[in-house]
Amino acid sequence: MDYFIIFVTTVAGLYFHWWLYMRIKRWMDRDLALSLAGKDEEKRTFMLEQLAHARLQKIKRRDLPQWLEAAAAGYLAR
């Protein structure tokens, strides 16, 4: 019974750390998109939509800043 308790708490702890790590990554990506938008509400909405498109296209995180910067520059041309 002791091993079962240790196993369950270890799995729960690992899951929690994974969940927290994923949340922090999403928050960082969202902050990046919003920082590129500035205070313009329409651009903030646009950048959050672009972030969603980047996730659908499975843009790698290392390429995400450049991708979002290009999207922000595309907004200025509109």
Summary of the structure (lengths in Angstrom):
residues: 78
radius of gyration: 18.1
end to end distance: 64.4
largest distance: 64.8
contacts: 176
relative contact order: 0.10
helix: 85%
strand: 0%
